[in-house]
Amino acid sequence: MTFKKVLILGAGAIGSVVGALLSKKNDVMIVGNKAHVDIVNSNGLLISGDVNETFRVQADTQIREIPKETLIFLTTKAYDSEKAIRDIGQFIRKDTVILVLQNGLGNEEVVKHAVSGEAKVLRGITTMAAEFLKAGEVRYWKGETRIERNIVAEKVADMMSACSFKTSVSESIRDEVWGKVVVNSVVNPLTAIFRVRNREISLQPLASVRRQIVQECVRVGKAEGIVFPKDIEKDIDREILSYTNFSSMCQDIMKGKRTEIDFLNGKIVELGEKHHIPTQVNETLVHLIKFLEEKNELPRKN
């Protein structure tokens, strides 16, 4: 199967990077907010960091049609998934492929329910990082993208690899999604609370907090049948040291936006309750982030 059109549904930081680089060899359109779309259409999309280039990529505020053999990258916030898919439901075709490339647990189930079998849905994860600097400008750090094994997964991986993305197919995507959720459950809320870059939470005073977050996540994950690396705590500490970006949750809090806490630590708490496993540290982080979200809302309410 070849893709005649690529749509990026959710042109935030990661979505913009994916759309920009893929546009060099594919017919791509990114879908984002009006300010971003207007700048991209007039001046191009500037990607800096591990790539420094201005890309001329099509941009629009909505999907108005889905041609035959279209690949959709779903890169909206996790809480927007269902609405985003339902809004394009009338255009979805049997040969449409949707790659869910988001943070969190349970995202692909939401999308599969929303499409009601009318499209093929794949789960992917990525360690790429990006910061949305301003409309039309995104900073990018390279990483690896993994896509669940499927009849069309190799095609998607080959397409991305041809455009400088390190991409491969996973035989155990569920375990890998959980592995990333554990990392994000440590990094995202702590960086958002302290408003610091990711590597800064690797300092010793937070070692016990990091460890307790991981241990709760792992206990819940094992109850869900997930297999984790033996030294996951050490692995995560090493990973954090290499991250110089602001996490997506930290960016959201600093910009006064809603976060994906419900799909990260919130999901750990939810599944902990299901298995009668205590998750007090993760629950505390959920409440702290909810406080920051509410605090951001106060000026708008008044």
GIPECOR-V662634 format. One record per pair of residues at least 24 apart in sequence whose C-alpha atoms are under 8 Angstrom apart, sorted by the first residue. I is the first residue (numbers start at 1). GAP is how many residues later the second one is. Records with the same first field share a line. If there is no record, write none. Layout:
I = GAP  GAP
//
This chain:
1 = 68  151  154
2 = 67  153
3 = 66  67  68
4 = 63  64  65  66
5 = 62  63  64  65  66
6 = 64  65  66  67
7 = 24  63  64  65  66
8 = 64  65  66  67
9 = 63  64  65  66  67  75
10 = 64  65  66  67
11 = 64  65
12 = 63  64  120
13 = 117  118  119  125  126
14 = 61  114  115  116  117
15 = 58  60  61
16 = 29  122
17 = 30  113  121  123
19 = 38
20 = 25  27  35  36  37
21 = 34  142  143
22 = 137  138  141
23 = 32  33  34
24 = 139
25 = 138
28 = 29  30
29 = 28  29  30  31
30 = 27  28  29  30
31 = 28  29  30  31  32
32 = 27  28  29  30
33 = 28
34 = 26  27
35 = 100
36 = 98  99  100
37 = 24  98  99
39 = 96  97
40 = 95  96
43 = 93
44 = 92
45 = 91  92  93
46 = 90  91  92
47 = 90  91  92  93
48 = 89  90  91  92
49 = 90  91  92
50 = 90  91  92
51 = 89
63 = 25
64 = 24  27
65 = 26
66 = 25  26  27  30
68 = 25  27  28
69 = 26  27  28
70 = 25  26  27
71 = 25  26  27  28
72 = 24  25  26  27
73 = 25  26  27  28
74 = 24  25  26  27  28
75 = 25  26  27
76 = 26
77 = 25  26  183
78 = 24  25  26  29  182  185
79 = 181  184
81 = 26  29  30
82 = 28  29  32
85 = 26  29  30
86 = 28  29
89 = 26
92 = 26  27
93 = 25  26
94 = 24  25  26
95 = 24  25
96 = 24
97 = 24  25
98 = 24
99 = 24  25
100 = 24
101 = 24  25
103 = 77  78  81  157  160  161
104 = 73  77  156  159  160
105 = 72  73  76  158  159  162
106 = 157
122 = 25  26  28  31
123 = 24  25  50
124 = 24  49  53
125 = 51  52  55
129 = 116  118
130 = 115
131 = 114  115  117  120
144 = 24
146 = 24  27
147 = 26
148 = 24  25
149 = 24
174 = 52
175 = 51  52  53
178 = 43  48
179 = 49
181 = 83
182 = 32  35  36
183 = 31  53
184 = 80
185 = 28  29  79  80  97
186 = 24  27  28
187 = 53  60
188 = 59  60  61  62
189 = 60  61  72  96  97  100
190 = 95
191 = 55  56  58  59
192 = 55  57  58  59  61  62  97
193 = 57  95  96  99
195 = 55  59
196 = 50  54
197 = 46  47  48  49  50
198 = 42  43  45  46  47  48  49
199 = 41  42  43  44  45
200 = 41
201 = 39
202 = 35  38  39
209 = 72
212 = 69
213 = 68  69
216 = 62  63  65  66
217 = 51  62
219 = 58
220 = 48  51  52  55  57
223 = 52
253 = 39  40  43
256 = 37  40  41
257 = 36  39
258 = 35
259 = 34
261 = 25  28
262 = 24
//
